[in-house]
Amino acid sequence: MSAAKEARYSLGGARSGSPTKAASRRLSTAADTAATRRPASGDRPEERVKVFVRVRPPKAEGETQGALRIKPDGRGVVVYREHATIPSSDFEFDRVLGPSASQSDVYHAAVKPIVEDVLNGYNGTLMAYGQTGAGKTYSLSSIAADAIGMIPRAAAEIFSHIEQDKVHEYTVYMSYVQLYMELIQDLLRPESENLQIRENEGGVFVGGVHQQEVSNITQCLHLLHLGDRNRTTAFTALNAHSSRSHAVVMLTVIKRRSVAGNGDAEIQRVKVGKLFLVDLAGSERLKKSKSTGLRASEAKSINLSLTTLGMCINARADPNATHVPFRDSKLTRLLQDSLGGNAKTSLLVAACDAHEHVEETLQSLSFGQRAMCVRIQAVVNERVDYRTLHAEMVAALETKDRKSSLLEATLLEKDAQLEAVQTRLQQEQTDAARKLEELQREREAMEAERARQLMEQQAALAAEQAHKQQLLAELEASSAAAQGLAEQHEAQRQQLLAEVAAQRQQLAAAEAAAAEAAARHAQELEDQRQAAAAEAARAAAEVAAARAAAEAAAAEQLGKAREELGAQLAAAQEELARTQQLLVGSRAESRMLQEHSEQQLKDLEAEWGGKVAEAQAAGERQLTAAQATIAARDQTIAQLQTAVEERDGSISQLNQAVEALEAGKAELARQVAALQGELQAAHHQRRQLEAAASQRQREWEAALNEERHNVAALQTQVEGYERSRMALAKSFFENKIRSDAAKTIQRHWRQYRLRRIRQQQTEGYQALTSAKATISSLAQQQRDLELRRRANLAFSGQTLVGDNLNVLQEAVESIVAAFILPARDLKSLQSIKSKMAGGSARQSMALHAAGGPLGPSMLSRTSTPNVDLIKAINPLAESLPNSARSTPRDLGADAPPPAAPLQQQYHAAQQYGGQQLPAGPALSRPSSFGQLSQQAQQAQRGPVQREGSFRAGLAGLAGKVMGSPMDRLRRLSSGHYQQQAGQQQPRY
Ligand SMILES: Nc1ncnc2c1ncn2[C@@H]1O[C@H](COP(=O)(O)OP(=O)(O)OP(=O)(O)O)[C@@H](O)[C@H]1O
């Protein structure tokens, strides 16, 4: 907001002003005194600064509690100082809030009443004062959800009130500045670093500070956050986030209400309430805060400004103080209005209950105590300002115009967007429809496919089932057949078993018999065999013996022969050897001998070999016979055994058949089991297929549902778009209607204002012209009268002059009276004049013929020079016919101009009458040309005559102006003047 606007919205001229000497004197009449520094008990609380103390909870480390005790009444606090001369000090405040007090408690006690006052058009200030780290920033600016500070709460309350108030219109501005090292910086526009404090009739303000219009708490919080971010804080030994500047949040609430004014005008009552929320930087001792360098400079600057603040408070609290050093620091200069009295001011003293900080706490509490003595006289900042109002309204209209055109542009843009959205929507709709169709088609195809697959599966399943049924039937049939066979086999088997058992029994019996017979035969055979064996053995033994004997004999003979032969051989050999010597002849002999020997041997061997062979053959024959017998017996046994074996074979065959049947049955059972397994597998497969089919069906259905859902979502979206489009279109039309209506109102308002201003201007000009004319006429008449008075003095001496002066005075008064004649009389005059003009024509003509005076009615029909003459002489007469307005209000505007000055009348007479001016009462109201000539002649006579004429003229004039318009008109029309001039002296 510009400085001008700032000035307009500042205290609006309703400020009580800075504490002047007069204010101090006023304060000195209050009951409190500097000595007690306590507010008098009878003081109304709203008449002084209210002071609240907030004791913060102790820190975990480095603080020893017990320095403060809050009294049970919640207003008093006692400070205990260890090892001090005065061990305890009592203080009383408006309220003392302990460590357990919540932000809400503090707000309701200290801030809420101020906010309410601000909403009623007062200025309000909340200052947080205290040692560094005592909780000022926490109390004011915290935006933590569980500890919302005073600034957000105050803003929230303001907006909540605005929402509920349907009668007033509100505008809220917010600004946020910090005072850092004696420089004012705009925290919402941090680039503005060195703002200046200015003052006008509205009060003190920061020139060029940015005032942001805010319309809800969110915007306020945003700005607060922004400002806090830009605020200078630093780490010190006493506070990790120590504020190094004084911060001031200003909320300006402009509250308007339209009320009916005079006539048909509507005026606005504007209340401007300003809420200052001041977070002072904490006072600190450099030794304690361990600040050095820049921090130390900051601390010095802070302490300096706080000292000046203390001095100002002291001065304001002291009824005898004649000067308040507001200008000694920018802080006090900035807070001048708040400290000066025109603000509902509260001070929140932040303190800590710690023996370590007891001195600082004492200092803070003393400061608060002194502040309680500061008187305030806040007034409501209310104004009714047509000019400003008009300018504001024009500005507002312009803004609205701008907004409206912006709105229109936005609407057009929105329309374009809407169209784009619609196009997109249509596109999407088409896409969606296409997609839907595709999906539908897909779905139908899928369903058909699924149906086909299902049918195929069903057919396959049916075929399979039929096959399985068939198999089952076959199985069952084969099973039945197998069963039958098995039963048959079983029966056969049983029968066979029975037979076998019987045969076994028979066999057993036969076996037994056979065994017995066999045993017997065997015995017999054994016996026979034994006998045969014995016989064979004997024969063998005989054979063996014979053989052995033969062999022995042969061997003996052979031996002997051999020996003989040997001997012969030897002899032969010897003879051979001997005969070898006889060689040739002996060899044949030897050979003959050898052959002979061999022949002999052969003969012997053949002889003995036949014998052995005969013995052997006999033995062998016997053996063969025994063996044949044994063989026959064995054959019988073998036959019996074969029969048994045959029986056993048939039994085993039967068993095999039974086993084969069993195996067939088992096979059948296995096949049945396998078939059942297959059947089960088929059932299982079928179930699986069915499950898969239903799963697929479910999936397809889910997909279908999803698609349906998507389609429904798309449709909902489309409907939403459609709705938003409709809403946008509706709001567009509403806004258009509103904007058209606003334009119409604006046009009408402008026309109305223009008409009204022009009318007022015209009325003003008329009144001004009339007043000027009256004044100049009076001045002229006064000059004339003065001239005449001097002339009279010269001619008639002092007494006459005195008389003349009285006469003149009366004349002037009567002239003045004539100018403020009631309109009623003017109207009467007008009507009478018109009557006379119409109805008395005949009489006037008669008068004219008789050379009598010419009345206005006559004059109105005379020649132009006469009319001009009458106009020149008496503008009143001229103005009469034109007068139409009759209300007293319009008298000023339409009142007849004053009569022409006497001299002017005279000159006019001279001009028009020349030397023919008739003699008569000097400068009396001329009623005819002859009369004027008379007046002119009279004026040319000597002083005495002129004096008489002058007197007569004045008397005539006085008589004319003093009488009622009716009288004057009557006189004018009936030639009263002539009679009066001729018959009697004018009455003074
Ligand atoms: N009433 C309270 N309840 C809980 N914590 C508190 C309270 N008052 C202050 N504190 C805590 O104490 C610390 C210092 O508070 P804060 O910064 O508000 O002090 P300050 O007076 O503004 O100091 P400075 O003047 O240095 O800026 C903060 O951590 C704050 O959260």
The ligand as an SDF file (V2000), in Angstrom:
LIG
                    3D

 31 33  0  0  0  0  0  0  0  0999 V2000
    5.7560  -21.3870   28.2360 N   0  0  0  0  0  0  0  0  0  0  0  0
    6.6640  -22.1720   27.6650 C   0  0  0  0  0  0  0  0  0  0  0  0
    6.4590  -23.4970   27.5900 N   0  0  0  0  0  0  0  0  0  0  0  0
    7.3670  -24.3070   27.0170 C   0  0  0  0  0  0  0  0  0  0  0  0
    8.5320  -23.8860   26.4710 N   0  0  0  0  0  0  0  0  0  0  0  0
    8.8030  -22.5760   26.5210 C   0  0  0  0  0  0  0  0  0  0  0  0
    7.8710  -21.6550   27.1130 C   0  0  0  0  0  0  0  0  0  0  0  0
    8.4000  -20.4390   27.0000 N   0  0  0  0  0  0  0  0  0  0  0  0
    9.5760  -20.5800   26.3610 C   0  0  0  0  0  0  0  0  0  0  0  0
    9.8180  -21.8580   26.0700 N   0  0  0  0  0  0  0  0  0  0  0  0
   11.0070  -22.3960   25.4030 C   0  0  0  0  0  0  0  0  0  0  0  0
   12.1170  -21.6470   25.8200 O   0  0  0  0  0  0  0  0  0  0  0  0
   13.0100  -21.4060   24.7450 C   0  0  0  0  0  0  0  0  0  0  0  0
   13.2900  -19.9080   24.5860 C   0  0  0  0  0  0  0  0  0  0  0  0
   12.0690  -19.2770   24.2350 O   0  0  0  0  0  0  0  0  0  0  0  0
   11.9950  -18.0390   23.2390 P   0  0  0  0  0  0  0  0  0  0  0  0
   12.8680  -18.2200   22.0670 O   0  0  0  0  0  0  0  0  0  0  0  0
   10.5670  -17.8010   22.9890 O   0  0  0  0  0  0  0  0  0  0  0  0
   12.5880  -16.9270   24.1430 O   0  0  0  0  0  0  0  0  0  0  0  0
   12.6810  -15.3780   23.8470 P   0  0  0  0  0  0  0  0  0  0  0  0
   12.2270  -14.6870   25.0710 O   0  0  0  0  0  0  0  0  0  0  0  0
   11.9620  -15.0480   22.5860 O   0  0  0  0  0  0  0  0  0  0  0  0
   14.2140  -15.1890   23.6520 O   0  0  0  0  0  0  0  0  0  0  0  0
   14.9950  -14.0890   22.7920 P   0  0  0  0  0  0  0  0  0  0  0  0
   14.6750  -12.7820   23.3690 O   0  0  0  0  0  0  0  0  0  0  0  0
   16.4040  -14.4390   22.9150 O   0  0  0  0  0  0  0  0  0  0  0  0
   14.4560  -14.2560   21.3970 O   0  0  0  0  0  0  0  0  0  0  0  0
   12.3790  -22.0040   23.5110 C   0  0  0  0  0  0  0  0  0  0  0  0
   12.9670  -23.2370   23.2760 O   0  0  0  0  0  0  0  0  0  0  0  0
   10.9490  -22.2040   23.8990 C   0  0  0  0  0  0  0  0  0  0  0  0
   10.3890  -23.3140   23.2540 O   0  0  0  0  0  0  0  0  0  0  0  0
  1  2  1  0
  2  3  1  0
  2  7  2  0
  3  4  2  0
  4  5  1  0
  5  6  2  0
  6  7  1  0
  6 10  1  0
  7  8  1  0
  8  9  2  0
  9 10  1  0
 10 11  1  0
 11 12  1  0
 11 30  1  0
 12 13  1  0
 13 14  1  0
 13 28  1  0
 14 15  1  0
 15 16  1  0
 16 17  2  0
 16 18  1  0
 16 19  1  0
 19 20  1  0
 20 21  2  0
 20 22  1  0
 20 23  1  0
 23 24  1  0
 24 25  2  0
 24 26  1  0
 24 27  1  0
 28 29  1  0
 28 30  1  0
 30 31  1  0
M  END
$$$$
